[in-house]
Amino acid sequence: MNLFATLQNIVPQQALSKLAGTLAKSQNPYIKKAFIHTFAKAYDIRLNEYARGDFGDYASFNDFFTRELQAGSRPIDDTPNGIACPADGVISQIGHIHLGQLIQAKGREYDVGQLLADFELGKSFENGAFATIYLAPSNYHRVHMPFDGTLVATHYVPGTLFSVNDTTAQNIPDLFARNERLVCVFDTAFGKACVVLVGAMIVAGIECVATGKIKRTPYIQHRTHDLALHKGDELGRFYLGSTAIVVLPKSAQTLWHEAFKHGKKTLMGEKLGTLQGI
């Protein structure tokens, strides 16, 4: 196993994330300024495309990290059957689900039912499609709807907090199905679909428009909803970098755009592919 992946088994993941969360939400002017300026310098973050263009405009590091874009800075794909990218980031993996398995990294697969923490629901995605987008710390950290749909359920699943970068994905088995995550289940014109928000090392929290910020618990939290959302609407956000996974059924007959492969940079709203089964 890679040394970086091995070290993650040793560090106190939950305690580290809790500490990060406490500091990140602090509105103490010295703490927030130190965090924001250090982070912005380390990741060369500029605010020219964001609604608030000065580092002093943010109440806390969390407020800065989940900063909102200027209106119109991310055009949303408007083709009737297009799948919009849910987040800025990098394509980790993209493809189709065979024998219930999604690709995690080259030579590594994991079970869709395990990812969704619902093996019965997982069966409905056999021969479906998936796209995994990794959000680096420097990215815009709100996740948006890739399609029109009604949010009918969310399932918070507690878990580990391994990093979700490419190195870890290559070395930790079942990474996305082991980490903390929020499974968002939708009714759509083409059947059931899911967007999974996966937590990671030092991620101080996951938030959804239907639930607010999720309170961590050692047990699964099931909630039902009836919230209609349109393609491009905000679905949720991360407090530090993580991953969003779009899971689509066979009935969608998803055709991914050939340009989107492992390592391809993405912007929220751009067209990832086309739903042909509607």
N, C-alpha and C positions, 0 to 999 in steps of 0.2 A: 504494500500500500504506500502511496505517496506520503512524504513526511508531513506536508501541510494537512492532509486529510487525517493522518494519525494524531497530530496535535489537537485536532478538533474534538477527538474522543476524550481528551484529557481535561481540557479547559471547562470550567463551570458555565455551560452555555446559558442556562436560565438566569443565573445570578448576574452574569455579564450583561445580558440584555436588559435586566431589571435596572441595573445601575445606569446603563446608557439611557434608558427611558426616563429615569429621574432627572438626569442632567439635561436631557434634550428638551424636556418640557419646562425647564426653569426659565422664569422671566427676569431673573437677576441680570441687570445690564452688563455686568462684567463677565458672567458665565456665558450668556448668549452671544455677546460680541466675540469672545475668544473662540467659541465653538464655530460660529458662522464664518468668521474671517479665516480661521485656520483651515476649515473644510473647503471653503471657496478657493483658497489659494492652492491647496493640495490637488484639487480636481479641476482647476482652471474654469470655475463656474462664472459665467457672466449673465447679467440680468436683462439684456437687451430684448429678449423675446417674452419676458414675464410681465405680469400686470403691475407688479411693484418693482421699480427699477433701482432701489437703493437698499443696501444691506441693513440700514437702520430702520427700514420700514417693517421689519418682522419682529413679532412679539417674543419669539423663542426660536430655538434651533428647529423644533418640530414645525413651527409655522413656516420657517424658511425652507425646510426640507420638502414640505408638501405644497410649495408655492404654486400659484395658479398662473397659467399662461395668459398672454394677451389674447383678446378675442380675435379669432381668425388666423392665429399663428399656426394652427394645425388643421388644414382643410380635411374634412371627413369625406371619405369615398361616398359618392352619391349614386353609384350604379345600383339598380334595384336588387340584384342578387349578390352584390359584392360583400366580402368579409373584410371588415376594417381591422387594422392592427390595433390591439387594445392598449398598447403602451409604447413609449420610446424605449429602445433597448437594442438587443442583439438576438437574432434567431439562435436559440440553443439547439432545438431540433424541430422538424416539421415533417409531417407525413401522414400515414394511415395506420389504423389499429388492426393488427393481425393476431388472431388467437387471443384476443383480450390484452395484448401487450403494446405499450407505447415505447418508443425509443428514448432512452435517457442520454446515452452517449454511445459512441461507436463500440459495439460489442456488449452493451448493457441495455436491458429492457426491464420494464416493471409493469405491474398489473393495473388496468384501469379501475377495476373494482376496489383495489387497495387504495389507489389515489383518492377516489371519491368516498372512501370509507363506507361503501354500500355496494356489495357484490351483485345484488339484484339489479340495481340501477346500472352498474357497470356492464351487464349483459346487453343492455339496449344500445351500447356503443360498439359492439362487435362489428368489424369492417367499416367503422366510421373513420374519423380523421382528427388530428390534433396539431396544435402549434404551441411551442414553448418559447416564451420571450423572457430573456434575462434582463433585468433592470440593474445597471451599474449604479454606484453611489452618485455619480454625476448627472444621471438622467432625471427627467421630469417624472415625478413619482405618483401620479394619479393614473388609475386604470379605467378605461372607458369601454363602452359596449361595442362588441364587434359586429352585432346584428340587432335587429328589433326583437324584443321578447318580453315576456312577463316573468319577473322574478317570483318564483313560487316557494322557494325554500333556501335557507342557508344552513350549512353544517360546519360549525367550528370544530376542528379536530386537533387536540393537543399533540405535541410531538417534540422531536429533537429540533435543534436550531443550527444545523450544519450550514456552512456557507453554500451558496448555490451556484458558484462560478464554475467555469468549464473544468478546472482541475478537480474540484470536488465531485462533479458529476461523473467524471471518468473513473473515480476511485471508491465512492461510497455506494454500495448496492441499495436500490430502492429509495434513493435520496428524496425525491419529491413525495413519495408515499410514506416517508418516515417523518419528515419535517412538519412542524405546525402549519396548519393551512385553514383557509376558509373556502368551502365548496359552495358556489352559487349555482342553483339549479333553475333553469328557465323552461317555460313553455313557449314554443315558437311555431311559425308556419310550417316548419319542416320537422317538428317533433321535439323531444327533449334535447337540451344542450346545456353545457356547463362552462363556467369560467372559474378556475381554481386559483386563489391567491395564496402563494406559498411563502411562509416566513423563512427567515434565515438568521445566521449569526449576527448578533447585535441589533437585529430588527426589534424596535421598541413597540411595535404593534401593527395590527391590521385593522382597517376601517372599511365599512360598507355603508352605502347611502341608506340602506334599510335597517341597519343595526346600530349605527354609530361605531365608535371604537370598541373592538372586542375585548372583553375582560378575560384574561387568561384563566383557565380552570383545568384541573386534571382530568376532566370528563368531557365527552362530546356534547356540544350544545346544538340542539335541533330547533330551528325556528321556521314558521311558515309565513309567507308573505303573499301579497297580491299587488305587485308594483310594476306597472307598464313602463318600459324603458325603450328608448329609440337608439339606433346605431349612433355612436358618438357621445351619448350621454355619459356622465361620470358614474362609474359603478363603485369604486372604492379607492383606497390609497394605502401606501406603505410608509411606515416611519423607518426609513433606511432601506437599502437595496434588497431586491428579491426577485421573484419570478411569477409570471402569470401564464396559465395554461388554458387554452381554448380547446374544448372537447365537443366534437360534433357527431351526430348519428349517421349511420349508413344512408338513411333516407335523404340526407342533404347532398349526397353525391359530390363531395367537395373536390374541386380542382384547384390545387395550390398553384400560385404563379411560380413559374420555373426560376425566377430570379431570387426567390427566398429560400436560401439554404443555410446550413450551419455556418455561423459567423457573420451573416449579413446584418448590417445595421438597419434598424427600423425606426419609423416615426409613427406616433399615434395617429390613427385616421387613414393611413395609406392602405391601398387595397392589397390584401394578402392573397386573395383567391376568389373563387366564384362558387356559389351554391347552385348546383344544376338540378336538384331534385324538387324544386318548388313548382 
